[in-house]
Amino acid sequence: MPELGESVTEGTITRWLKQVGDTVDVDEPLLEISTDKVDTEVPSPVAGTVLELLAGEDDTVDVGAVLARVGSGAPASQAPAAEAPAAEAPAEPAPEAPAAPAAAPADSGDATDVTLPELGESVTEGTITRWLKQVGDTVDVDEPLLEISTDKVDTEVPSPVAGTVLELLAGEDDTVDVGAVLARVGSGAPASQAPAAEAPAAEAPAAEAPEEPAPEAPAEPAPQAAPAAEAPAPAPAPSTPAAPAAESDGKLYVTPLVRKLAAQHGVDLAKVSGTGVGGRIRKDDVLAAAKSTPDATAAAPTAAPTAAPAATKLETSPLRGTTQPMTRLRKVVASRAVESLNTTAQLTTVVEVDVTKLAAFRDAKKGEFLEKTGNKLSFLPFFSLAAVEALRAYPIINSTVDGENIVYPDAENLSIAVDTEKGLYTPVLRDASSKNLAEIAAGIADLAARTRDSKLKPDDLAGGTFTITNTGSRGALFDTPLVFLPQSAILGTGIVFKRPGVVKVDGVEAIGIRSYVYLALSYDHRTIDGADAARYLTAVKNRLEEAEFSADLGV
């Protein structure tokens, strides 16, 4: 068990990544360890075979304890039964041998279903307006197969694979549900060609043979002509594949969405001139015609009311109705939270900050910032910079309590609260007050990424003197964050929101749309007074409202 940081004396094995008999390379992770400061992996110091595991999962072991043995010999568990592996060796390929041929037909001749994809929130169905490929046509990956119209968008559906169109399972003007199979694409011959060739018939599954060739082979020309069935005259014409683009009145194809809109407004499509590509009638054409139609307003009230949009439903958590043990991290956080509340006298002061000017500066610079640094310019780097700058002027907010003494650190080491699936971590951005916005943004992005990927080192979590928590990123207006020892204060930043506000224009008060944020400072009242907190927050507020950050951008 290696040393995992200052004051860490033990750790709990959360998971073995290798088992007895497994081979391992130098520095390849052997197991995962959880301490009261960090979750990390323990690598193997040598290459070889895992001979023995000397501790189990959930065991707590001291720093320096032997966890496993790795060498070049046979594992201890295999020594008594040395002949068993030899007997088992031939038996392993046996169950695998049939599996390889079984997978071959799926890759070679089976068709791939093309389904109607999800086309937006609350969209449950769509109408096929036009097939761009027909049975027997070849298609590439991502090449459009058909056009779909929904109540929100008209779009194309691409093929997920390259091959030949074997079957179309829905016709033009059909309304299909999301997830429904629209067509099949594969490497074999189309179903309509099965009677003319022996090979496809032989490959077809027995269950499908009686169904597909008999009804579909003679009827194959009919589906080709089906889109023209709306027009009485062209229906029997042999050149029906060209008919889907035209209606019986000679005008270009009208999408179901446009046709429905015309019906609602009492508009005769035969009298509408389209302004779309090739003269296609668009939604705007129908609305323009509706305004000029005398009886359009009378027809509108009689149209069927549109269905009310469905409410957004939250997904039910699988934890509902269960009992789960606390993780080690949750136990540590719980213990420290109670200790903090029992030891310190905490309260919170909140200020409102007008960040309208800052928001305009950020919008003007975020494109250049992303291009030059590779990091997004959010509000958090601005809040962080203003916060640590003010700590230099008001070090009591950055102080710690040592018995009856107050310790004022000579650096502003900013702890950043990071929410993960495992729980809350607070990695540290060291000497933050000496950094510019680009360096702070890069540091925050790096710490957040390594936290969520479980790649933090123990030192990344040690030495923080002041914490910032951005609960506004989850939509909170403000909160009263909890101070964690040995720190004396923590700053919570809320969501940036817009509302009417009073401003002065040429010396006259006026109401305008402004951007605001609430900053909440929780602190230990044993050493920090309310006046101290107010002075500190006012300094941060003034810095943000001035929004003079051009010299601090770092790009």
C-alpha positions as CSV (number, residue, x, y, z in Angstrom):
1,M,0.0,0.0,0.0
2,P,1.8,3.2,-1.2
3,E,1.7,6.6,0.6
4,L,-1.3,8.5,-0.7
5,G,-0.7,12.0,0.7
6,E,0.0,13.8,3.9
7,S,-1.9,12.5,6.9
8,V,-3.3,9.5,5.0
9,T,-2.5,6.4,7.0
10,E,-4.9,3.8,5.5
11,G,-7.2,3.0,2.6
12,T,-10.1,0.8,1.7
13,I,-9.9,-1.7,-1.3
14,T,-12.9,-0.9,-3.4
15,R,-12.1,-3.2,-6.4
16,W,-9.5,-5.7,-7.6
17,L,-8.8,-5.0,-11.3
18,K,-6.7,-8.2,-11.6
19,Q,-7.2,-11.7,-10.2
20,V,-4.9,-14.6,-9.3
21,G,-3.5,-16.0,-12.5
22,D,-3.9,-12.8,-14.5
23,T,-0.9,-11.3,-16.2
24,V,0.0,-7.7,-15.5
25,D,2.4,-5.1,-17.0
26,V,4.6,-2.6,-15.2
27,D,2.5,0.3,-14.0
28,E,-0.7,-1.4,-15.0
29,P,-3.4,-0.9,-12.4
30,L,-3.9,-3.8,-10.0
31,L,-6.7,-2.4,-7.7
32,E,-8.7,0.6,-6.7
33,I,-8.2,2.2,-3.3
34,S,-10.4,4.7,-1.5
35,T,-9.1,7.0,1.2
36,D,-10.7,9.9,3.1
37,K,-9.1,12.3,0.5
38,V,-9.1,10.5,-2.8
39,D,-10.1,7.4,-4.8
40,T,-7.1,6.2,-6.9
41,E,-5.6,3.1,-8.5
42,V,-2.5,1.2,-7.3
43,P,-0.3,0.1,-10.2
44,S,1.9,-3.0,-10.3
45,P,5.6,-2.3,-9.8
46,V,6.7,-5.2,-12.0
47,A,5.5,-7.3,-14.9
48,G,4.4,-10.9,-14.4
49,T,1.6,-13.0,-13.1
50,V,-0.6,-12.3,-10.1
51,L,0.4,-15.0,-7.6
52,E,-1.6,-14.1,-4.5
53,L,-4.1,-11.5,-3.3
54,L,-3.6,-10.8,0.4
55,A,-6.6,-8.5,1.1
56,G,-10.2,-8.6,0.0
57,E,-12.5,-5.9,-1.4
58,D,-13.9,-3.6,1.3
59,D,-10.8,-4.4,3.5
60,T,-9.1,-1.4,5.2
61,V,-5.3,-1.7,5.0
62,D,-2.5,0.5,6.4
63,V,0.0,2.3,4.3
64,G,2.9,0.0,3.7
65,A,0.8,-3.2,4.0
66,V,1.3,-6.0,1.5
67,L,-1.7,-6.2,-0.8
68,A,-0.6,-8.8,-3.5
69,R,2.3,-10.7,-4.9
70,V,3.4,-10.6,-8.5
71,G,6.0,-12.9,-10.0
72,S,6.9,-15.3,-12.8
73,G,5.9,-18.6,-11.1
74,A,2.5,-20.4,-10.9
75,P,-0.2,-18.8,-8.6
76,A,-0.5,-20.4,-5.2
77,S,-4.1,-21.3,-5.9
78,Q,-3.0,-23.3,-8.9
79,A,-0.1,-25.2,-7.4
80,P,-2.1,-28.2,-6.0
81,A,-4.1,-28.6,-9.1
82,A,-1.3,-28.3,-11.7
83,E,-2.9,-30.9,-14.0
84,A,-6.4,-29.3,-14.0
85,P,-5.5,-26.5,-16.4
86,A,-4.0,-29.0,-18.8
87,A,-7.3,-30.9,-18.8
88,E,-9.4,-27.8,-19.1
89,A,-7.3,-26.2,-21.9
90,P,-8.8,-28.3,-24.8
91,A,-12.3,-27.8,-23.4
92,E,-12.2,-24.0,-23.7
93,P,-12.3,-23.7,-27.5
94,A,-15.1,-26.2,-27.8
95,P,-18.0,-23.9,-26.8
96,E,-16.4,-21.1,-28.8
97,A,-16.0,-23.0,-32.1
98,P,-19.7,-23.1,-33.1
99,A,-20.0,-19.4,-32.2
100,A,-17.8,-18.2,-35.0
101,P,-19.8,-19.8,-37.9
102,A,-23.1,-18.7,-36.2
103,A,-22.0,-15.0,-36.4
104,A,-21.0,-15.2,-40.1
105,P,-24.5,-15.1,-41.7
106,A,-25.4,-12.0,-39.6
107,D,-22.5,-10.1,-41.2
108,S,-22.8,-11.4,-44.7
109,G,-26.3,-11.7,-45.9
110,D,-28.7,-10.5,-43.2
111,A,-30.6,-7.2,-43.8
112,T,-30.3,-4.2,-41.5
113,D,-33.5,-2.6,-40.3
114,V,-33.8,1.1,-41.0
115,T,-36.0,2.6,-38.3
116,L,-37.6,6.0,-37.8
117,P,-35.2,7.8,-35.4
118,E,-36.1,10.2,-32.6
119,L,-36.7,13.6,-34.2
120,G,-37.0,15.8,-31.1
121,E,-38.6,16.0,-27.7
122,S,-42.3,15.0,-27.7
123,V,-42.2,13.9,-31.4
124,T,-43.7,10.4,-31.5
125,E,-44.4,9.9,-35.2
126,G,-43.7,11.2,-38.6
127,T,-45.2,11.0,-42.1
128,I,-43.2,9.6,-45.1
129,T,-43.3,12.4,-47.7
130,R,-41.0,10.8,-50.3
131,W,-38.8,7.7,-50.8
132,L,-35.4,8.8,-52.2
133,K,-34.4,5.1,-52.9
134,Q,-36.4,2.2,-54.3
135,V,-36.1,-1.5,-54.0
136,G,-33.0,-2.7,-55.8
137,D,-31.2,0.6,-55.5
138,T,-27.7,0.8,-53.9
139,V,-27.2,3.1,-51.0
140,D,-24.1,4.3,-49.1
141,V,-23.7,4.8,-45.3
142,D,-25.5,8.0,-44.3
143,E,-26.9,8.5,-47.7
144,P,-30.6,9.7,-47.5
145,L,-33.2,7.0,-47.9
146,L,-36.4,9.0,-47.5
147,E,-37.9,12.3,-46.4
148,I,-40.0,12.5,-43.2
149,S,-42.3,15.2,-42.1
150,T,-43.3,15.8,-38.4
151,D,-45.2,18.6,-36.7
152,K,-41.9,20.2,-35.9
153,V,-39.5,19.5,-38.8
154,D,-39.1,18.1,-42.3
155,T,-35.9,16.0,-42.6
156,E,-34.2,13.1,-44.3
157,V,-33.5,9.7,-42.8
158,P,-30.1,8.3,-43.8
159,S,-29.2,4.7,-44.2
160,P,-27.1,3.3,-41.3
161,V,-25.3,0.9,-43.6
162,A,-24.1,0.5,-47.2
163,G,-25.8,-2.1,-49.4
164,T,-28.9,-2.7,-51.5
165,V,-32.4,-1.6,-50.6
166,L,-34.1,-5.0,-50.1
167,E,-37.6,-4.0,-48.9
168,L,-39.7,-0.9,-48.2
169,L,-42.1,-1.5,-45.3
170,A,-44.1,1.7,-45.5
171,G,-45.5,3.8,-48.4
172,E,-45.4,7.5,-49.0
173,D,-48.0,9.4,-46.9
174,D,-47.9,6.7,-44.3
175,T,-47.6,7.9,-40.7
176,V,-45.2,5.7,-38.7
177,D,-44.2,5.7,-35.0
178,V,-40.7,6.5,-33.8
179,G,-38.7,3.3,-33.8
180,A,-40.8,1.6,-36.5
181,V,-39.0,-0.3,-39.2
182,L,-39.2,1.6,-42.5
183,A,-36.9,-0.4,-44.8
184,R,-34.3,-3.1,-44.9
185,V,-30.9,-2.7,-46.4
186,G,-28.4,-5.6,-47.0
187,S,-26.1,-7.3,-49.3
188,G,-28.5,-9.9,-50.7
189,A,-31.1,-9.7,-53.5
190,P,-34.4,-7.8,-52.9
191,A,-37.4,-9.8,-51.9
192,S,-39.1,-9.1,-55.2
193,Q,-36.3,-10.9,-57.1
194,A,-36.4,-14.1,-55.0
195,P,-38.4,-16.1,-57.5
196,A,-36.0,-15.3,-60.3
197,A,-32.9,-16.4,-58.5
198,E,-32.2,-19.6,-56.6
199,A,-29.5,-18.3,-54.3
200,P,-31.6,-15.7,-52.4
201,A,-34.3,-18.3,-52.0
202,A,-31.9,-20.7,-50.5
203,E,-30.6,-18.1,-48.1
204,A,-34.0,-17.0,-46.9
205,P,-35.0,-18.3,-43.5
206,A,-37.6,-21.1,-43.6
207,A,-40.2,-19.0,-41.8
208,E,-40.0,-16.2,-44.3
209,A,-40.0,-18.3,-47.5
210,P,-43.8,-19.0,-47.6
211,E,-44.7,-15.4,-46.9
212,E,-42.4,-13.2,-49.0
213,P,-42.1,-14.8,-52.5
214,A,-45.9,-15.6,-52.9
215,P,-47.6,-12.3,-52.1
216,E,-44.8,-9.9,-52.9
217,A,-43.3,-11.2,-56.1
218,P,-46.4,-10.6,-58.4
219,A,-47.3,-7.4,-56.5
220,E,-43.9,-5.8,-56.7
221,P,-44.8,-3.4,-59.5
222,A,-47.8,-2.2,-57.5
223,P,-45.9,-0.7,-54.6
224,Q,-43.8,1.2,-57.1
225,A,-46.9,2.7,-58.5
226,A,-48.6,3.2,-55.2
227,P,-47.6,6.8,-54.7
228,A,-49.4,7.7,-57.9
229,A,-52.6,6.1,-56.8
230,E,-53.9,9.4,-55.6
231,A,-54.2,10.5,-59.3
232,P,-56.8,8.5,-61.2
233,A,-55.2,9.0,-64.6
234,P,-51.6,8.1,-64.0
235,A,-52.3,5.1,-61.8
236,P,-52.0,2.5,-64.7
237,A,-49.2,4.3,-66.5
238,P,-46.0,2.3,-66.7
239,S,-43.8,5.2,-65.8
240,T,-45.1,5.4,-62.3
241,P,-41.7,5.8,-60.5
242,A,-41.6,9.4,-61.7
243,A,-45.1,10.1,-60.3
244,P,-44.3,10.7,-56.6
245,A,-43.1,14.1,-57.4
246,A,-46.4,15.3,-58.8
247,E,-50.1,15.6,-57.8
248,S,-53.1,15.1,-60.1
249,D,-53.4,18.9,-60.5
250,G,-49.8,19.0,-61.9
251,K,-48.3,20.9,-58.9
252,L,-45.3,19.7,-57.0
253,Y,-45.6,17.4,-54.0
254,V,-47.1,19.0,-50.9
255,T,-45.9,17.7,-47.5
256,P,-48.6,16.5,-45.1
257,L,-47.7,19.4,-42.7
258,V,-48.4,22.0,-45.4
259,R,-51.6,20.1,-46.5
260,K,-52.8,20.1,-42.9
261,L,-52.1,23.8,-42.5
262,A,-54.0,24.6,-45.7
263,A,-57.0,22.6,-44.4
264,Q,-57.0,24.5,-41.1
265,H,-57.0,27.9,-42.9
266,G,-59.4,26.9,-45.7
267,V,-56.8,27.5,-48.4
268,D,-57.2,25.8,-51.8
269,L,-53.7,24.5,-52.7
270,A,-54.6,24.4,-56.4
271,K,-54.7,28.2,-56.3
272,V,-51.4,28.7,-54.4
273,S,-48.1,29.5,-56.1
274,G,-45.2,27.9,-54.4
275,T,-42.0,29.8,-53.7
276,G,-39.9,26.8,-52.6
277,V,-37.3,24.9,-54.7
278,G,-38.8,23.9,-58.0
279,G,-42.1,25.7,-57.1
280,R,-42.8,23.6,-54.1
281,I,-45.5,25.0,-51.8
282,R,-44.1,26.0,-48.4
283,K,-45.8,26.8,-45.1
284,D,-45.2,30.5,-45.6
285,D,-47.0,30.3,-49.0
286,V,-50.1,28.8,-47.2
287,L,-50.0,31.5,-44.5
288,A,-49.7,34.3,-47.1
289,A,-52.6,32.8,-49.0
290,A,-54.7,32.5,-45.8
291,K,-54.3,36.2,-45.2
292,S,-55.6,37.1,-48.6
293,T,-58.5,34.6,-48.6
294,P,-61.8,36.3,-47.5
295,D,-63.3,33.2,-45.8
296,A,-60.0,32.0,-44.2
297,T,-60.8,33.5,-40.8
298,A,-64.2,31.8,-40.8
299,A,-62.7,28.4,-41.7
300,A,-60.0,28.6,-39.1
301,P,-62.3,28.2,-36.0
302,T,-63.8,25.0,-37.4
303,A,-60.4,23.3,-37.8
304,A,-59.7,20.5,-35.4
305,P,-57.8,21.7,-32.3
306,T,-54.2,20.6,-32.2
307,A,-53.2,18.2,-29.4
308,A,-51.7,19.8,-26.3
309,P,-48.0,19.1,-25.9
310,A,-47.2,16.4,-23.5
311,A,-45.6,17.4,-20.2
312,T,-42.0,16.5,-19.7
313,K,-41.8,13.4,-17.5
314,L,-38.9,12.7,-15.2
315,E,-37.3,9.2,-15.4
316,T,-37.9,7.1,-12.3
317,S,-34.6,6.3,-10.5
318,P,-33.7,2.6,-10.0
319,L,-32.8,3.5,-6.4
320,R,-36.5,4.1,-5.6
321,G,-37.7,1.6,-2.9
322,T,-34.2,0.3,-2.2
323,T,-31.7,0.5,0.7
324,Q,-28.0,1.2,-0.2
325,P,-24.9,1.4,2.0
326,M,-23.1,4.7,2.2
327,T,-19.9,4.9,0.2
328,R,-16.7,5.7,2.0
329,L,-16.7,9.1,0.4
330,R,-20.3,9.8,1.6
331,K,-19.3,8.7,5.2
332,V,-16.3,11.1,5.2
333,V,-18.4,14.0,3.9
334,A,-21.1,13.3,6.4
335,S,-18.6,13.2,9.3
336,R,-16.9,16.4,8.3
337,A,-20.2,18.2,7.8
338,V,-21.4,17.4,11.3
339,E,-17.9,18.2,12.7
340,S,-18.0,21.6,10.9
341,L,-21.4,22.5,12.2
342,N,-20.6,21.4,15.8
343,T,-17.3,23.2,15.9
344,T,-18.0,26.5,14.1
345,A,-20.6,29.3,14.3
346,Q,-21.8,29.6,10.7
347,L,-24.0,32.1,8.9
348,T,-24.5,33.4,5.4
349,T,-24.5,36.8,3.8
350,V,-25.9,37.3,0.2
351,V,-25.5,40.2,-2.3
352,E,-27.1,40.8,-5.7
353,V,-24.7,41.6,-8.5
354,D,-25.6,43.3,-11.8
355,V,-23.5,41.4,-14.4
356,T,-25.0,42.9,-17.5
357,K,-21.8,44.6,-18.6
358,L,-19.8,41.4,-17.7
359,A,-22.2,39.3,-19.8
360,A,-21.7,41.6,-22.8
361,F,-17.9,41.4,-22.4
362,R,-18.0,37.6,-22.1
363,D,-20.2,37.3,-25.2
364,A,-17.8,39.4,-27.2
365,K,-14.7,37.4,-26.1
366,K,-15.9,33.8,-25.8
367,G,-15.3,32.9,-29.5
368,E,-11.8,34.2,-29.5
369,F,-11.1,32.7,-26.1
370,L,-12.3,29.2,-27.2
371,E,-10.2,29.4,-30.4
372,K,-7.0,30.4,-28.6
373,T,-7.2,28.4,-25.4
374,G,-9.5,25.5,-26.3
375,N,-11.6,26.2,-23.2
376,K,-15.1,27.7,-22.9
377,L,-15.3,31.1,-21.2
378,S,-18.1,30.6,-18.7
379,F,-18.9,33.0,-15.8
380,L,-17.1,30.9,-13.3
381,P,-13.5,32.1,-14.1
382,F,-14.7,35.7,-13.7
383,F,-16.3,34.9,-10.3
384,S,-13.2,33.0,-9.2
385,L,-10.8,35.7,-10.2
386,A,-12.8,38.4,-8.4
387,A,-13.1,36.2,-5.4
388,V,-9.4,35.4,-5.0
389,E,-8.4,39.0,-5.7
390,A,-10.6,40.2,-2.9
391,L,-9.1,37.6,-0.5
392,R,-5.7,39.5,-0.8
393,A,-7.4,42.6,0.5
394,Y,-9.5,40.9,3.1
395,P,-7.3,37.9,4.3
396,I,-9.6,37.2,7.3
397,I,-11.9,35.5,4.8
398,N,-9.0,33.3,3.7
399,S,-7.8,32.6,7.3
400,T,-7.9,29.5,9.5
401,V,-8.2,29.0,13.2
402,D,-5.4,27.3,15.1
403,G,-6.5,27.0,18.8
404,E,-6.6,30.6,19.9
405,N,-4.6,31.9,17.0
406,I,-5.8,33.1,13.5
407,V,-3.5,31.9,10.7
408,Y,-3.3,34.1,7.6
409,P,-1.9,32.0,4.6
410,D,0.4,33.7,2.2
411,A,-1.4,32.2,-0.8
412,E,-5.0,31.9,-2.1
413,N,-5.5,28.3,-2.9
414,L,-9.0,27.9,-4.3
415,S,-10.9,24.7,-3.7
416,I,-13.4,24.1,-6.5
417,A,-16.5,22.0,-5.7
418,V,-17.0,19.3,-8.3
419,D,-20.1,17.1,-8.5
420,T,-19.5,13.5,-9.6
421,E,-21.4,10.2,-9.6
422,K,-19.4,9.1,-6.6
423,G,-20.0,12.3,-4.6
424,L,-18.6,15.8,-4.0
425,Y,-14.9,16.5,-4.4
426,T,-13.0,19.8,-3.9
427,P,-9.7,19.7,-5.8
428,V,-7.5,22.7,-5.3
429,L,-6.3,25.4,-7.8
430,R,-3.1,26.6,-6.2
431,D,-2.0,30.2,-5.9
432,A,-5.2,31.2,-7.8
433,S,-4.8,35.0,-7.2
434,S,-1.6,35.0,-9.4
435,K,-3.4,33.6,-12.4
436,N,-5.3,35.2,-15.3
437,L,-8.7,34.2,-16.7
438,A,-7.2,31.8,-19.2
439,E,-5.1,30.1,-16.6
440,I,-8.0,29.8,-14.1
441,A,-10.4,28.5,-16.8
442,A,-7.8,25.9,-17.9
443,G,-7.1,24.9,-14.3
444,I,-10.8,24.5,-13.4
445,A,-11.4,22.4,-16.6
446,D,-8.4,20.2,-15.8
447,L,-9.4,19.6,-12.2
448,A,-13.0,18.9,-13.1
449,A,-12.0,16.4,-15.9
450,R,-9.5,14.5,-13.7
451,T,-12.0,14.4,-10.8
452,R,-14.7,12.9,-12.9
453,D,-12.2,10.4,-14.5
454,S,-10.9,9.4,-11.0
455,K,-7.4,10.6,-11.9
456,L,-6.8,13.0,-9.0
457,K,-3.7,12.7,-6.9
458,P,-4.0,13.1,-3.1
459,D,-2.1,16.4,-3.3
460,D,-4.8,17.8,-5.6
461,L,-7.2,17.7,-2.7
462,A,-5.0,19.1,0.0
463,G,-4.1,22.7,1.0
464,G,-7.2,24.6,0.0
465,T,-7.7,27.9,1.9
466,F,-11.1,29.0,0.4
467,T,-13.8,27.3,-1.6
468,I,-16.1,28.3,-4.4
469,T,-19.2,26.2,-5.3
470,N,-21.1,26.9,-8.5
471,T,-24.6,25.6,-7.7
472,G,-25.9,28.0,-10.4
473,S,-24.7,25.5,-13.0
474,R,-27.6,23.3,-11.8
475,G,-30.1,26.1,-11.9
476,A,-30.0,27.2,-8.2
477,L,-30.8,30.9,-7.6
478,F,-28.5,30.8,-4.5
479,D,-27.9,28.6,-1.5
480,T,-26.2,28.7,2.0
481,P,-23.1,26.5,1.5
482,L,-21.5,24.7,4.4
483,V,-17.9,25.7,5.5
484,F,-15.6,22.7,5.7
485,L,-12.7,22.8,8.2
486,P,-10.0,24.0,8.4
487,Q,-11.3,26.8,6.1
488,S,-13.3,29.7,7.4
489,A,-15.4,30.6,4.4
490,I,-17.0,29.4,1.2
491,L,-18.6,31.4,-1.7
492,G,-21.7,30.1,-3.5
493,T,-22.5,31.4,-7.0
494,G,-26.0,31.2,-8.3
495,I,-27.4,31.1,-11.8
496,V,-27.1,34.2,-14.0
497,F,-30.7,35.3,-14.8
498,K,-32.4,38.2,-16.5
499,R,-35.1,40.5,-15.2
500,P,-36.2,44.2,-15.4
501,G,-34.0,46.5,-13.3
502,V,-33.6,50.2,-12.6
503,V,-30.6,51.8,-14.3
504,K,-29.5,55.4,-15.0
505,V,-29.4,56.6,-18.6
506,D,-27.9,60.1,-18.9
507,G,-28.5,60.7,-15.3
508,V,-32.2,59.7,-15.5
509,E,-33.5,56.4,-13.9
510,A,-35.0,54.0,-16.4
511,I,-36.1,50.4,-16.4
512,G,-34.2,47.9,-18.6
513,I,-33.5,44.2,-19.0
514,R,-30.5,43.4,-16.8
515,S,-28.5,40.2,-16.0
516,Y,-28.1,39.4,-12.3
517,V,-26.4,36.8,-10.1
518,Y,-26.6,36.2,-6.3
519,L,-23.3,35.6,-4.4
520,A,-23.7,33.9,-1.0
521,L,-20.8,33.8,1.5
522,S,-21.0,31.4,4.4
523,Y,-18.4,32.0,7.1
524,D,-17.2,31.1,10.6
525,H,-18.5,33.8,12.9
526,R,-16.0,33.0,15.5
527,T,-13.4,35.0,13.6
528,I,-15.3,36.7,10.7
529,D,-17.9,39.4,11.5
530,G,-20.8,40.3,9.3
531,A,-19.1,43.6,8.5
532,D,-16.0,41.6,7.2
533,A,-18.2,39.5,5.0
534,A,-20.1,42.5,3.7
535,R,-16.8,44.4,2.8
536,Y,-15.5,41.3,1.1
537,L,-18.7,40.7,-1.0
538,T,-18.9,44.4,-1.9
539,A,-15.3,44.2,-3.3
540,V,-16.2,41.2,-5.4
541,K,-19.5,42.8,-6.5
542,N,-17.7,46.0,-7.6
543,R,-15.1,44.1,-9.6
544,L,-17.7,42.1,-11.4
545,E,-20.0,45.1,-12.2
546,E,-17.1,47.1,-13.5
547,A,-16.3,44.2,-15.8
548,E,-12.8,45.6,-16.7
549,F,-11.2,42.2,-17.5
550,S,-9.5,42.9,-20.9
551,A,-6.1,43.0,-19.2
552,D,-6.8,39.7,-17.4
553,L,-8.0,37.7,-20.3
554,G,-4.7,36.0,-21.0
555,V,-5.1,35.5,-24.7
